[in-house]
């Protein structure tokens, strides 16, 4: 393979840089559907649900809403990008299904899909999290509430020129040693972001 690549690109020193660049383009092509279709001409939610069914993901309304929102706030609704996303997910689902233990399978699938969305749209953020140790105790013992700031240059049209601030300091599940965020708590925060509405209340945010 290396000799073939050298013949094609006529280089030795930069062979692996070329392979990485060309390889990504090559794999992008072979795992995406080569067609063009105006986004407005089809039901995107139905398309997402159909792709979820093809790879055996639960398609109840809550799951479809979650996957739809992840796509909307990351890669967008380009058919080729979505096809590539689901093909990538299908491959990695096989790998992580046997490699990841001690986690509910439905949670594993949601996390995997969200990670792929981040990797495809926010590569620098993905690389940062991938190289930085972030665990459940990262903010343990801090004297003030922590603040996470996420900046997005590729907002969907409805979110442009708006800032979403979510106060999640009261959204947690009490425990004796340390409070924690349950799956429902995380879903509550995610719903606040997904809805992106002007809300001011104790367990909510301001968008």
HELIX and SHEET records of a PDB file:
HELIX    1   1 UNK A    2  UNK A    9  1                                   8    
HELIX    2   2 UNK A   15  UNK A   30  1                                  16    
HELIX    3   3 UNK A   39  UNK A   41  5                                   3    
HELIX    4   4 UNK A   44  UNK A   54  1                                  11    
HELIX    5   5 UNK A   61  UNK A   72  1                                  12    
HELIX    6   6 UNK A   79  UNK A   99  1                                  21    
HELIX    7   7 UNK A  105  UNK A  121  1                                  17    
HELIX    8   8 UNK A  123  UNK A  131  1                                   9    
HELIX    9   9 UNK A  157  UNK A  159  5                                   3    
HELIX   10  10 UNK A  183  UNK A  195  1                                  13    
SHEET    1   A 2 UNK A 165  UNK A 166  0                                        
SHEET    2   A 2 UNK A 205  UNK A 206 -1                                        
END                                                                             
